[in-house]
Amino acid sequence: MCPHGGRAVFIPTNSAVLLGGMPALTSNDVTTIVGCVFTVVLKPQPCVMVRWMPGTSKLSAGGIQVLTMESVGICFSADQIPGGPALITNPGQMLVTA
């Protein structure tokens, strides 16, 4: 979620690697934000997307880094104004074996 309470919605692009029957989320996946109330000087600037930063994880799917609890995302408005860090509140899949 964004720091203002908006909820992240992921659109997975990788269908080759499944975790718990669901596609693994990667740093290239589209992550939109809905329900953000962020305002800058009386102008609404709600977070609408998350950009994920490459991290140190060695987990990948199709050569693209898989998102983990340590992944760092920055939320942005439609005007590309940074709204703060994405908050990972659901740990998702806890164990992966290959």
N, CA, C and O atoms as CSV, one atom per row, in Angstrom:
chain,resi,resn,atom,element,x,y,z
A,1,MET,N,N,0.836,-1.179,0.000
A,1,MET,CA,C,0.000,0.000,0.000
A,1,MET,C,C,0.882,1.244,0.000
A,1,MET,O,O,2.073,1.167,0.300
A,2,CYS,N,N,0.297,2.388,-0.336
A,2,CYS,CA,C,1.070,3.627,-0.297
A,2,CYS,C,C,1.035,4.173,1.133
A,2,CYS,O,O,0.220,3.721,1.937
A,3,PRO,N,N,1.908,5.143,1.468
A,3,PRO,CA,C,1.947,5.645,2.842
A,3,PRO,C,C,0.706,6.432,3.249
A,3,PRO,O,O,0.570,6.809,4.413
A,4,HIS,N,N,-0.213,6.689,2.291
A,4,HIS,CA,C,-1.415,7.468,2.584
A,4,HIS,C,C,-2.662,6.593,2.639
A,4,HIS,O,O,-3.781,7.103,2.695
A,5,GLY,N,N,-2.469,5.276,2.622
A,5,GLY,CA,C,-3.585,4.343,2.752
A,5,GLY,C,C,-4.111,3.781,1.455
A,5,GLY,O,O,-5.035,2.968,1.477
A,6,GLY,N,N,-3.554,4.185,0.312
A,6,GLY,CA,C,-3.982,3.610,-0.964
A,6,GLY,C,C,-3.548,2.159,-1.073
A,6,GLY,O,O,-2.529,1.762,-0.509
A,7,ARG,N,N,-4.325,1.373,-1.799
A,7,ARG,CA,C,-4.067,-0.061,-1.931
A,7,ARG,C,C,-3.392,-0.358,-3.260
A,7,ARG,O,O,-3.804,0.145,-4.306
A,8,ALA,N,N,-2.349,-1.182,-3.207
A,8,ALA,CA,C,-1.624,-1.575,-4.416
A,8,ALA,C,C,-2.350,-2.712,-5.116
A,8,ALA,O,O,-2.835,-3.651,-4.485
A,9,VAL,N,N,-2.412,-2.601,-6.440
A,9,VAL,CA,C,-2.990,-3.650,-7.278
A,9,VAL,C,C,-1.911,-4.060,-8.270
A,9,VAL,O,O,-1.429,-3.240,-9.051
A,10,PHE,N,N,-1.538,-5.330,-8.235
A,10,PHE,CA,C,-0.475,-5.833,-9.112
A,10,PHE,C,C,-1.072,-6.449,-10.367
A,10,PHE,O,O,-2.109,-7.111,-10.321
A,11,ILE,N,N,-0.401,-6.220,-11.484
A,11,ILE,CA,C,-0.745,-6.876,-12.741
A,11,ILE,C,C,0.487,-7.679,-13.141
A,11,ILE,O,O,1.403,-7.137,-13.758
A,12,PRO,N,N,0.521,-8.987,-12.790
A,12,PRO,CA,C,1.702,-9.800,-13.066
A,12,PRO,C,C,1.935,-9.977,-14.566
A,12,PRO,O,O,0.994,-10.166,-15.337
A,13,THR,N,N,3.199,-9.913,-14.959
A,13,THR,CA,C,3.560,-10.108,-16.361
A,13,THR,C,C,4.234,-11.454,-16.576
A,13,THR,O,O,4.446,-11.872,-17.715
A,14,ASN,N,N,4.572,-12.134,-15.481
A,14,ASN,CA,C,5.271,-13.416,-15.573
A,14,ASN,C,C,4.296,-14.544,-15.240
A,14,ASN,O,O,3.724,-14.568,-14.150
A,15,SER,N,N,4.106,-15.464,-16.158
A,15,SER,CA,C,3.223,-16.591,-15.870
A,15,SER,C,C,4.003,-17.905,-15.803
A,15,SER,O,O,3.417,-18.958,-15.549
A,16,ALA,N,N,5.315,-17.852,-16.026
A,16,ALA,CA,C,6.124,-19.071,-16.039
A,16,ALA,C,C,6.456,-19.566,-14.641
A,16,ALA,O,O,6.576,-20.773,-14.428
A,17,VAL,N,N,6.608,-18.651,-13.681
A,17,VAL,CA,C,6.974,-19.034,-12.314
A,17,VAL,C,C,5.774,-18.784,-11.411
A,17,VAL,O,O,5.288,-17.658,-11.301
A,18,LEU,N,N,5.303,-19.850,-10.766
A,18,LEU,CA,C,4.150,-19.737,-9.874
A,18,LEU,C,C,4.591,-19.950,-8.433
A,18,LEU,O,O,5.430,-20.804,-8.148
A,19,LEU,N,N,4.020,-19.170,-7.536
A,19,LEU,CA,C,4.240,-19.306,-6.093
A,19,LEU,C,C,2.871,-19.482,-5.452
A,19,LEU,O,O,2.033,-18.581,-5.502
A,20,GLY,N,N,2.651,-20.630,-4.860
A,20,GLY,CA,C,1.346,-20.888,-4.273
A,20,GLY,C,C,0.234,-20.863,-5.311
A,20,GLY,O,O,-0.903,-20.513,-4.995
A,21,GLY,N,N,0.551,-21.229,-6.543
A,21,GLY,CA,C,-0.433,-21.250,-7.621
A,21,GLY,C,C,-0.665,-19.910,-8.298
A,21,GLY,O,O,-1.453,-19.823,-9.239
A,22,MET,N,N,0.009,-18.864,-7.832
A,22,MET,CA,C,-0.149,-17.520,-8.396
A,22,MET,C,C,1.152,-17.098,-9.064
A,22,MET,O,O,2.223,-17.540,-8.648
A,23,PRO,N,N,1.087,-16.246,-10.099
A,23,PRO,CA,C,2.323,-15.788,-10.736
A,23,PRO,C,C,3.222,-15.041,-9.748
A,23,PRO,O,O,2.739,-14.257,-8.930
A,24,ALA,N,N,4.528,-15.291,-9.830
A,24,ALA,CA,C,5.492,-14.571,-8.997
A,24,ALA,C,C,5.486,-13.103,-9.405
A,24,ALA,O,O,5.474,-12.790,-10.596
A,25,LEU,N,N,5.493,-12.209,-8.435
A,25,LEU,CA,C,5.539,-10.772,-8.723
A,25,LEU,C,C,6.984,-10.357,-8.912
A,25,LEU,O,O,7.857,-10.755,-8.141
A,26,THR,N,N,7.240,-9.554,-9.943
A,26,THR,CA,C,8.599,-9.118,-10.252
A,26,THR,C,C,8.682,-7.597,-10.250
A,26,THR,O,O,7.666,-6.901,-10.227
A,27,SER,N,N,9.912,-7.098,-10.276
A,27,SER,CA,C,10.124,-5.649,-10.272
A,27,SER,C,C,9.628,-4.996,-11.552
A,27,SER,O,O,9.481,-3.775,-11.584
A,28,ASN,N,N,9.363,-5.759,-12.612
A,28,ASN,CA,C,8.839,-5.197,-13.869
A,28,ASN,C,C,7.317,-5.163,-13.925
A,28,ASN,O,O,6.752,-4.570,-14.844
A,29,ASP,N,N,6.640,-5.788,-12.961
A,29,ASP,CA,C,5.184,-5.815,-12.989
A,29,ASP,C,C,4.601,-4.424,-12.784
A,29,ASP,O,O,5.163,-3.593,-12.070
A,30,VAL,N,N,3.462,-4.191,-13.425
A,30,VAL,CA,C,2.749,-2.930,-13.242
A,30,VAL,C,C,2.078,-2.982,-11.873
A,30,VAL,O,O,1.354,-3.927,-11.561
A,31,THR,N,N,2.327,-1.959,-11.066
A,31,THR,CA,C,1.713,-1.865,-9.746
A,31,THR,C,C,0.981,-0.539,-9.671
A,31,THR,O,O,1.612,0.517,-9.617
A,32,THR,N,N,-0.348,-0.581,-9.668
A,32,THR,CA,C,-1.138,0.640,-9.569
A,32,THR,C,C,-1.625,0.810,-8.134
A,32,THR,O,O,-1.699,-0.155,-7.372
A,33,ILE,N,N,-1.954,2.040,-7.779
A,33,ILE,CA,C,-2.465,2.366,-6.442
A,33,ILE,C,C,-3.875,2.925,-6.600
A,33,ILE,O,O,-4.121,3.774,-7.457
A,34,VAL,N,N,-4.790,2.450,-5.779
A,34,VAL,CA,C,-6.157,2.967,-5.760
A,34,VAL,C,C,-6.496,3.436,-4.353
A,34,VAL,O,O,-6.073,2.825,-3.371
A,35,GLY,N,N,-7.252,4.510,-4.258
A,35,GLY,CA,C,-7.729,4.995,-2.964
A,35,GLY,C,C,-6.778,5.884,-2.193
A,35,GLY,O,O,-6.972,6.075,-0.993
A,36,CYS,N,N,-5.746,6.441,-2.838
A,36,CYS,CA,C,-4.807,7.332,-2.152
A,36,CYS,C,C,-5.413,8.731,-2.028
A,36,CYS,O,O,-6.105,9.196,-2.934
A,37,VAL,N,N,-5.148,9.395,-0.905
A,37,VAL,CA,C,-5.698,10.732,-0.657
A,37,VAL,C,C,-4.606,11.806,-0.548
A,37,VAL,O,O,-4.860,12.888,-0.017
A,38,PHE,N,N,-3.398,11.520,-1.043
A,38,PHE,CA,C,-2.261,12.444,-0.934
A,38,PHE,C,C,-2.584,13.776,-1.617
A,38,PHE,O,O,-3.102,13.801,-2.733
A,39,THR,N,N,-2.269,14.888,-0.927
A,39,THR,CA,C,-2.506,16.242,-1.439
A,39,THR,C,C,-1.257,17.077,-1.217
A,39,THR,O,O,-0.625,16.989,-0.164
A,40,VAL,N,N,-0.892,17.903,-2.226
A,40,VAL,CA,C,0.242,18.820,-2.119
A,40,VAL,C,C,-0.288,20.231,-2.315
A,40,VAL,O,O,-0.801,20.559,-3.385
A,41,VAL,N,N,-0.170,21.064,-1.295
A,41,VAL,CA,C,-0.616,22.462,-1.316
A,41,VAL,C,C,-2.025,22.564,-1.915
A,41,VAL,O,O,-2.233,23.266,-2.905
A,42,LEU,N,N,-2.969,21.874,-1.320
A,42,LEU,CA,C,-4.381,21.870,-1.689
A,42,LEU,C,C,-4.685,21.252,-3.049
A,42,LEU,O,O,-5.835,21.274,-3.488
A,43,LYS,N,N,-3.686,20.705,-3.719
A,43,LYS,CA,C,-3.915,20.035,-5.001
A,43,LYS,C,C,-3.787,18.526,-4.793
A,43,LYS,O,O,-2.739,18.043,-4.366
A,44,PRO,N,N,-4.851,17.787,-5.092
A,44,PRO,CA,C,-4.753,16.328,-4.956
A,44,PRO,C,C,-3.647,15.769,-5.857
A,44,PRO,O,O,-3.590,16.066,-7.050
A,45,GLN,N,N,-2.781,14.962,-5.267
A,45,GLN,CA,C,-1.697,14.288,-5.994
A,45,GLN,C,C,-1.659,12.832,-5.537
A,45,GLN,O,O,-0.645,12.371,-5.015
A,46,PRO,N,N,-2.763,12.109,-5.731
A,46,PRO,CA,C,-2.802,10.738,-5.216
A,46,PRO,C,C,-1.758,9.850,-5.871
A,46,PRO,O,O,-1.457,9.989,-7.056
A,47,CYS,N,N,-1.214,8.940,-5.082
A,47,CYS,CA,C,-0.306,7.938,-5.627
A,47,CYS,C,C,-1.099,7.073,-6.595
A,47,CYS,O,O,-2.207,6.638,-6.280
A,48,VAL,N,N,-0.534,6.824,-7.775
A,48,VAL,CA,C,-1.221,5.999,-8.767
A,48,VAL,C,C,-0.384,4.814,-9.226
A,48,VAL,O,O,-0.903,3.910,-9.882
A,49,MET,N,N,0.914,4.804,-8.887
A,49,MET,CA,C,1.782,3.710,-9.321
A,49,MET,C,C,2.959,3.546,-8.377
A,49,MET,O,O,3.287,4.445,-7.603
A,50,VAL,N,N,3.588,2.383,-8.456
A,50,VAL,CA,C,4.803,2.093,-7.682
A,50,VAL,C,C,5.900,1.717,-8.659
A,50,VAL,O,O,5.685,0.920,-9.572
A,51,ARG,N,N,7.079,2.295,-8.465
A,51,ARG,CA,C,8.281,1.879,-9.196
A,51,ARG,C,C,9.145,1.104,-8.218
A,51,ARG,O,O,9.482,1.599,-7.143
A,52,TRP,N,N,9.500,-0.113,-8.596
A,52,TRP,CA,C,10.304,-0.972,-7.736
A,52,TRP,C,C,11.768,-0.799,-8.060
A,52,TRP,O,O,12.156,-0.766,-9.227
A,53,MET,N,N,12.583,-0.688,-7.025
A,53,MET,CA,C,14.025,-0.511,-7.164
A,53,MET,C,C,14.699,-1.874,-7.146
A,53,MET,O,O,14.310,-2.745,-6.368
A,54,PRO,N,N,15.700,-2.069,-7.988
A,54,PRO,CA,C,16.437,-3.329,-7.928
A,54,PRO,C,C,17.054,-3.498,-6.539
A,54,PRO,O,O,17.632,-2.562,-5.986
A,55,GLY,N,N,16.925,-4.672,-6.001
A,55,GLY,CA,C,17.468,-4.940,-4.666
A,55,GLY,C,C,18.597,-5.937,-4.727
A,55,GLY,O,O,19.239,-6.115,-5.762
A,56,THR,N,N,18.830,-6.582,-3.610
A,56,THR,CA,C,19.945,-7.518,-3.519
A,56,THR,C,C,19.500,-8.972,-3.652
A,56,THR,O,O,20.331,-9.880,-3.626
A,57,SER,N,N,18.205,-9.195,-3.794
A,57,SER,CA,C,17.708,-10.567,-3.877
A,57,SER,C,C,18.265,-11.273,-5.101
A,57,SER,O,O,18.378,-10.687,-6.178
A,58,LYS,N,N,18.609,-12.531,-4.919
A,58,LYS,CA,C,19.109,-13.340,-6.031
A,58,LYS,C,C,17.982,-14.142,-6.679
A,58,LYS,O,O,18.217,-14.902,-7.618
A,59,LEU,N,N,16.749,-13.969,-6.172
A,59,LEU,CA,C,15.610,-14.658,-6.751
A,59,LEU,C,C,15.170,-13.949,-8.020
A,59,LEU,O,O,15.005,-12.729,-8.037
A,60,SER,N,N,14.979,-14.729,-9.091
A,60,SER,CA,C,14.512,-14.120,-10.328
A,60,SER,C,C,13.553,-15.063,-11.034
A,60,SER,O,O,13.556,-16.273,-10.808
A,61,ALA,N,N,12.737,-14.479,-11.889
A,61,ALA,CA,C,11.807,-15.233,-12.723
A,61,ALA,C,C,11.985,-14.708,-14.139
A,61,ALA,O,O,11.672,-13.552,-14.423
A,62,GLY,N,N,12.483,-15.551,-15.018
A,62,GLY,CA,C,12.741,-15.119,-16.381
A,62,GLY,C,C,13.804,-14.033,-16.444
A,62,GLY,O,O,13.777,-13.182,-17.333
A,63,GLY,N,N,14.750,-14.060,-15.491
A,63,GLY,CA,C,15.822,-13.068,-15.460
A,63,GLY,C,C,15.436,-11.747,-14.826
A,63,GLY,O,O,16.241,-10.816,-14.810
A,64,ILE,N,N,14.217,-11.643,-14.301
A,64,ILE,CA,C,13.738,-10.404,-13.666
A,64,ILE,C,C,13.582,-10.658,-12.179
A,64,ILE,O,O,13.041,-11.685,-11.770
A,65,GLN,N,N,14.055,-9.727,-11.375
A,65,GLN,CA,C,14.054,-9.892,-9.923
A,65,GLN,C,C,12.645,-10.063,-9.368
A,65,GLN,O,O,11.738,-9.296,-9.691
A,66,VAL,N,N,12.475,-11.094,-8.517
A,66,VAL,CA,C,11.210,-11.352,-7.841
A,66,VAL,C,C,11.092,-10.416,-6.642
A,66,VAL,O,O,12.075,-10.178,-5.940
A,67,LEU,N,N,9.893,-9.885,-6.406
A,67,LEU,CA,C,9.677,-9.018,-5.248
A,67,LEU,C,C,9.639,-9.853,-3.973
A,67,LEU,O,O,9.031,-10.922,-3.933
A,68,THR,N,N,10.303,-9.344,-2.930
A,68,THR,CA,C,10.320,-9.989,-1.620
A,68,THR,C,C,9.964,-8.943,-0.571
A,68,THR,O,O,9.738,-7.778,-0.899
A,69,MET,N,N,9.914,-9.361,0.691
A,69,MET,CA,C,9.633,-8.417,1.782
A,69,MET,C,C,10.697,-7.324,1.862
A,69,MET,O,O,10.436,-6.252,2.408
A,70,GLU,N,N,11.891,-7.578,1.329
A,70,GLU,CA,C,12.967,-6.584,1.351
A,70,GLU,C,C,12.929,-5.639,0.151
A,70,GLU,O,O,13.717,-4.695,0.086
A,71,SER,N,N,12.028,-5.879,-0.795
A,71,SER,CA,C,11.944,-5.019,-1.983
A,71,SER,C,C,11.557,-3.603,-1.587
A,71,SER,O,O,10.807,-3.392,-0.634
A,72,VAL,N,N,12.083,-2.631,-2.338
A,72,VAL,CA,C,11.801,-1.221,-2.073
A,72,VAL,C,C,11.073,-0.634,-3.271
A,72,VAL,O,O,11.546,-0.709,-4.405
A,73,GLY,N,N,9.920,-0.051,-2.998
A,73,GLY,CA,C,9.148,0.609,-4.044
A,73,GLY,C,C,8.865,2.045,-3.646
A,73,GLY,O,O,8.678,2.347,-2.468
A,74,ILE,N,N,8.835,2.928,-4.632
A,74,ILE,CA,C,8.491,4.331,-4.401
A,74,ILE,C,C,7.175,4.615,-5.110
A,74,ILE,O,O,7.018,4.294,-6.288
A,75,CYS,N,N,6.232,5.214,-4.395
A,75,CYS,CA,C,4.928,5.554,-4.955
A,75,CYS,C,C,5.013,6.908,-5.666
A,75,CYS,O,O,5.703,7.817,-5.204
A,76,PHE,N,N,4.309,7.032,-6.789
A,76,PHE,CA,C,4.310,8.264,-7.571
A,76,PHE,C,C,2.890,8.660,-7.948
A,76,PHE,O,O,2.013,7.811,-8.111
A,77,SER,N,N,2.678,9.986,-8.086
A,77,SER,CA,C,1.402,10.502,-8.585
A,77,SER,C,C,1.429,10.475,-10.114
A,77,SER,O,O,2.452,10.152,-10.717
A,78,ALA,N,N,0.306,10.814,-10.730
A,78,ALA,CA,C,0.235,10.879,-12.189
A,78,ALA,C,C,1.185,11.937,-12.741
A,78,ALA,O,O,1.647,11.824,-13.876
A,79,ASP,N,N,1.485,12.982,-11.932
A,79,ASP,CA,C,2.432,14.033,-12.330
A,79,ASP,C,C,3.874,13.667,-11.995
A,79,ASP,O,O,4.768,14.508,-12.082
A,80,GLN,N,N,4.099,12.398,-11.608
A,80,GLN,CA,C,5.422,11.872,-11.261
A,80,GLN,C,C,6.008,12.499,-9.995
A,80,GLN,O,O,7.227,12.575,-9.848
A,81,ILE,N,N,5.153,12.944,-9.088
A,81,ILE,CA,C,5.587,13.464,-7.795
A,81,ILE,C,C,5.723,12.273,-6.842
A,81,ILE,O,O,4.759,11.533,-6.645
A,82,PRO,N,N,6.913,12.078,-6.247
A,82,PRO,CA,C,7.077,10.962,-5.311
A,82,PRO,C,C,6.190,11.157,-4.079
A,82,PRO,O,O,6.145,12.244,-3.502
A,83,GLY,N,N,5.492,10.098,-3.688
A,83,GLY,CA,C,4.601,10.166,-2.538
A,83,GLY,C,C,5.128,9.429,-1.325
A,83,GLY,O,O,4.519,9.472,-0.256
A,84,GLY,N,N,6.262,8.750,-1.482
A,84,GLY,CA,C,6.846,8.027,-0.367
A,84,GLY,C,C,7.011,6.557,-0.682
A,84,GLY,O,O,6.680,6.105,-1.779
A,85,PRO,N,N,7.529,5.805,0.292
A,85,PRO,CA,C,7.815,4.381,0.056
A,85,PRO,C,C,6.547,3.536,0.065
A,85,PRO,O,O,5.604,3.810,0.807
A,86,ALA,N,N,6.544,2.507,-0.771
A,86,ALA,CA,C,5.466,1.519,-0.735
A,86,ALA,C,C,5.621,0.695,0.538
A,86,ALA,O,O,6.738,0.384,0.952
A,87,LEU,N,N,4.511,0.347,1.147
A,87,LEU,CA,C,4.513,-0.441,2.373
A,87,LEU,C,C,4.057,-1.853,2.045
A,87,LEU,O,O,2.957,-2.047,1.526
A,88,ILE,N,N,4.888,-2.830,2.343
A,88,ILE,CA,C,4.526,-4.225,2.103
A,88,ILE,C,C,3.879,-4.742,3.379
A,88,ILE,O,O,4.551,-4.927,4.393
A,89,THR,N,N,2.565,-4.977,3.323
A,89,THR,CA,C,1.817,-5.359,4.518
A,89,THR,C,C,1.404,-6.820,4.515
A,89,THR,O,O,0.996,-7.342,5.552
A,90,ASN,N,N,1.499,-7.491,3.375
A,90,ASN,CA,C,1.132,-8.892,3.269
A,90,ASN,C,C,2.365,-9.663,2.819
A,90,ASN,O,O,2.852,-9.445,1.710
A,91,PRO,N,N,2.878,-10.555,3.651
A,91,PRO,CA,C,4.124,-11.230,3.293
A,91,PRO,C,C,4.013,-12.166,2.099
A,91,PRO,O,O,5.039,-12.548,1.535
A,92,GLY,N,N,2.805,-12.549,1.691
A,92,GLY,CA,C,2.654,-13.425,0.542
A,92,GLY,C,C,3.236,-14.809,0.791
A,92,GLY,O,O,3.139,-15.336,1.899
A,93,GLN,N,N,3.838,-15.393,-0.228
A,93,GLN,CA,C,4.414,-16.735,-0.154
A,93,GLN,C,C,5.632,-16.703,0.762
A,93,GLN,O,O,6.523,-15.876,0.569
A,94,MET,N,N,5.686,-17.586,1.752
A,94,MET,CA,C,6.755,-17.570,2.733
A,94,MET,C,C,7.892,-18.539,2.429
A,94,MET,O,O,9.001,-18.356,2.931
A,95,LEU,N,N,7.642,-19.572,1.613
A,95,LEU,CA,C,8.663,-20.574,1.369
A,95,LEU,C,C,8.689,-20.918,-0.107
A,95,LEU,O,O,7.649,-21.158,-0.720
A,96,VAL,N,N,9.887,-20.938,-0.673
A,96,VAL,CA,C,10.058,-21.286,-2.075
A,96,VAL,C,C,11.114,-22.369,-2.165
A,96,VAL,O,O,12.190,-22.244,-1.581
A,97,THR,N,N,10.813,-23.425,-2.890
A,97,THR,CA,C,11.802,-24.461,-3.141
A,97,THR,C,C,11.947,-24.627,-4.643
A,97,THR,O,O,10.973,-24.503,-5.386
A,98,ALA,N,N,13.151,-24.905,-5.081
A,98,ALA,CA,C,13.378,-25.067,-6.518
A,98,ALA,C,C,14.087,-26.371,-6.771
A,98,ALA,O,O,14.376,-26.704,-7.921
